Amino acid sequence: MSKSMGRKMAKKLIQKIDHSSKLRVDIPAGLASSAPPLGSQLGQRNINIEKFCKDFNKRTADIKEGIPLPCRIKIHSDRTYDLVIHKPPTTYYLKQAAGIQKGKFKKGEVAGKITLKHLYEIAKIKAEDPPNALLSLEQICQMLVGIARTCGIEIVREINPEEYAQFLKDREASYAQFREELRLAKESKVLRTN
């Protein structure tokens, strides 16, 4: 009898463990809406979607509309939430600095170029993000070099504006040719299956 009483007391003393994970989504600044995929993700977790969208859009009103913002949402049992909005992704900053829309589309291709100054400025911005709080600026720069390499962005000491403008024109032409080759390959595949 005393054993079962001890178990009941122990159950009351132990707090409920929250096994729900944080919701991780990228939401464009000022453009949160109840449309999928965000609306369905919030609805599954019983969050008031309209209230969340108004809150997010109000908090991101000072940021240029459409910039992707990684968000971490911790949901509580009483249907409230904690919203943490991070700085835009590193790839966004690198592509903006290089003046390109897409990263590399072939292995070994150089998609764009940035200077060491660009890299340092991006590292200073990314150092403000909570996940990077314990990293030194040097470590963040090394991380950015790796990300730039995977995007096909080359890091140089200085850039000649005329040469770089020509480089971007040539790349745009090769990208258009690559898209045309992909379109033709898809068409021939569809014709083979019919």
Salt bridges, closest charged atoms under 4 A:
ASP18 OD2 - LYS74 NZ 2.91
ASP82 OD2 - HIS76 NE2 2.82
GLU109 OE2 - ARG171 NE 3.25
GLU121 OE1 - LYS124 NZ 3.86
GLU128 OE1 - LYS87 NZ 3.35
ASP129 OD1 - HIS86 ND1 3.88
ASP129 OD2 - LYS126 NZ 2.91
GLU180 OE2 - ARG183 NH2 2.37
GLU187 OE2 - ARG183 NH1 2.41
